[in-house]
Amino acid sequence: MITLRFTTILVLIFLLASCEDDDVAIQDIDLATTAINFSIEKETDFAGTATITGIITNIGSENFTSSDNQQFIGLYERVPGASAPGVLVATANFNSLISGGQLSVSYTRTWDASSPSEGEFPPTYTLVITYDPDIFIDGNENNDDINLENNSLSQSGSAINDLYRNP
């Protein structure tokens, strides 16, 4: 009787030890839009060239690796009254981003802080990380962003006007 119990316990231990782990490890990949920066080159007190730079960062602990054309960074310019997200003014395609790494996209344009279209009613700039619709079902866990809520960032161009007033 003791031998039967002992054998049963050994069989159960063996079966439990040989079971695969049901816990699937989730990759900690989190690409985030982290900044929209403005810079100017003054030609006059109110006019010159403005550069708008959007930055994304992999704030996760794992590297992002994907195929070409499955994701891109888009920078949009939206004038007041226009529908969101606005006009796409710059893009950057990418297929990898190491943990802690950054990528940027830039757009340069003329700027007149004394004009109504830029000075009084400046456009809003929006940085967006866009993924192919099937990226989560492509079988590649190394390109699955765990947080889509931080993939868009907007900032008013009024900050460009501030650079003319306070260089």
C-alpha positions as CSV (number, residue, x, y, z in Angstrom):
1,M,0.0,0.0,0.0
2,I,2.8,2.4,0.9
3,T,4.5,1.5,-2.4
4,L,1.4,2.3,-4.4
5,R,1.0,5.7,-2.7
6,F,4.7,6.4,-3.2
7,T,4.5,5.5,-6.8
8,T,1.4,7.6,-7.3
9,I,3.1,10.6,-5.7
10,L,6.2,10.1,-7.9
11,V,4.0,9.9,-11.0
12,L,2.2,13.1,-10.1
13,I,5.5,14.9,-9.4
14,F,6.8,13.8,-12.7
15,L,3.7,14.9,-14.6
16,L,3.7,18.3,-12.9
17,A,7.4,18.8,-13.5
18,S,7.1,18.0,-17.2
19,C,4.2,20.4,-17.8
20,E,5.0,23.4,-19.9
21,D,4.7,26.8,-18.2
22,D,1.4,28.3,-19.1
23,D,2.6,31.8,-18.3
24,V,3.6,33.5,-21.5
25,A,6.3,36.1,-21.0
26,I,5.1,39.4,-22.2
27,Q,7.8,41.5,-24.0
28,D,8.3,44.8,-22.3
29,I,8.4,46.9,-25.5
30,D,7.0,50.4,-25.2
31,L,7.6,52.9,-27.9
32,A,6.4,56.4,-26.8
33,T,6.2,59.8,-28.3
34,T,8.4,61.7,-25.8
35,A,9.0,65.2,-27.2
36,I,8.2,67.8,-29.8
37,N,11.0,70.4,-29.9
38,F,11.1,73.7,-31.7
39,S,14.0,75.7,-32.9
40,I,14.3,78.9,-35.0
41,E,16.8,80.7,-37.2
42,K,15.9,84.3,-37.0
43,E,16.0,86.4,-40.2
44,T,14.2,89.4,-38.6
45,D,12.8,90.1,-35.1
46,F,9.6,88.2,-36.1
47,A,10.4,86.0,-39.1
48,G,12.7,83.2,-40.0
49,T,12.9,79.4,-40.3
50,A,11.3,77.1,-37.7
51,T,12.3,73.5,-37.3
52,I,9.9,71.1,-35.6
53,T,11.4,67.9,-34.3
54,G,9.4,65.0,-33.0
55,I,11.2,62.3,-30.9
56,I,10.1,58.8,-30.0
57,T,11.8,56.6,-27.3
58,N,11.6,53.0,-26.5
59,I,10.9,53.3,-22.8
60,G,10.5,49.5,-22.4
61,S,13.2,47.2,-21.3
62,E,13.3,45.1,-24.5
63,N,14.5,45.9,-28.0
64,F,11.9,46.6,-30.7
65,T,12.5,44.6,-33.9
66,S,10.1,44.5,-36.8
67,S,9.9,44.2,-40.6
68,D,10.1,47.1,-43.1
69,N,6.9,49.1,-43.7
70,Q,5.1,47.8,-40.6
71,Q,5.5,51.1,-38.7
72,F,6.4,54.7,-39.1
73,I,6.7,58.0,-37.3
74,G,4.4,60.8,-38.6
75,L,4.6,64.5,-37.8
76,Y,1.4,66.4,-38.6
77,E,0.6,70.1,-38.9
78,R,-3.0,71.2,-38.1
79,V,-4.1,74.7,-38.6
80,P,-7.0,75.9,-36.3
81,G,-10.3,74.7,-37.7
82,A,-8.9,71.8,-39.7
83,S,-9.7,68.2,-38.9
84,A,-7.3,66.2,-36.8
85,P,-4.6,65.1,-37.2
86,G,-3.9,67.6,-39.9
87,V,-1.5,67.5,-42.9
88,L,1.3,64.9,-42.8
89,V,4.5,67.0,-43.1
90,A,7.3,64.5,-42.3
91,T,7.7,60.8,-41.9
92,A,10.4,58.4,-40.8
93,N,10.2,54.6,-41.4
94,F,12.1,52.3,-39.1
95,N,12.3,48.6,-38.2
96,S,14.2,48.6,-34.9
97,L,14.7,50.6,-31.8
98,I,16.8,49.4,-28.9
99,S,15.6,49.8,-25.3
100,G,16.3,53.4,-24.3
101,G,17.0,54.4,-27.9
102,Q,15.4,57.3,-29.7
103,L,14.4,58.2,-33.3
104,S,13.4,61.6,-34.6
105,V,11.6,63.2,-37.5
106,S,11.9,66.9,-38.5
107,Y,10.1,69.4,-40.5
108,T,11.5,72.9,-41.5
109,R,9.3,75.8,-42.7
110,T,9.3,79.5,-42.9
111,W,7.7,81.2,-39.9
112,D,6.4,84.8,-39.3
113,A,5.4,85.4,-35.7
114,S,3.8,88.7,-36.7
115,S,1.3,87.1,-39.1
116,P,-2.1,86.0,-38.1
117,S,-1.6,82.4,-39.4
118,E,1.5,81.8,-37.3
119,G,1.6,84.5,-34.7
120,E,-2.1,84.8,-33.6
121,F,-3.4,81.4,-34.6
122,P,-0.4,79.1,-34.9
123,P,-0.8,75.5,-36.0
124,T,-0.6,72.5,-33.7
125,Y,1.9,69.8,-34.3
126,T,1.1,66.2,-33.6
127,L,3.6,63.3,-33.5
128,V,2.2,59.8,-34.0
129,I,3.6,56.3,-34.1
130,T,1.6,54.4,-36.6
131,Y,1.6,50.6,-36.9
132,D,0.3,48.2,-39.6
133,P,-3.1,46.9,-38.5
134,D,-1.9,43.3,-38.3
135,I,1.3,43.9,-36.4
136,F,-0.1,42.2,-33.3
137,I,-1.0,39.0,-35.2
138,D,2.1,38.7,-37.4
139,G,3.8,36.1,-35.1
140,N,6.6,38.5,-34.0
141,E,6.4,39.3,-30.3
142,N,9.4,41.7,-30.7
143,N,7.3,44.3,-32.4
144,D,4.3,44.4,-30.0
145,D,4.0,47.7,-28.3
146,I,2.5,47.1,-24.8
147,N,1.1,50.6,-24.4
148,L,-0.6,52.3,-27.3
149,E,-1.8,55.2,-25.1
150,N,1.5,57.0,-25.3
151,N,1.9,56.9,-29.1
152,S,0.6,60.4,-29.8
153,L,1.8,63.8,-28.6
154,S,0.6,67.3,-29.6
155,Q,2.0,70.7,-29.0
156,S,0.9,74.2,-30.1
157,G,3.2,76.2,-32.4
158,S,2.8,79.1,-30.0
159,A,6.0,77.8,-28.4
160,I,7.7,78.8,-31.7
161,N,6.5,82.4,-31.2
162,D,7.9,82.3,-27.6
163,L,11.3,81.6,-29.1
164,Y,11.1,84.9,-31.0
165,R,10.2,86.8,-27.8
166,N,12.6,84.9,-25.5
167,P,15.5,83.5,-27.6
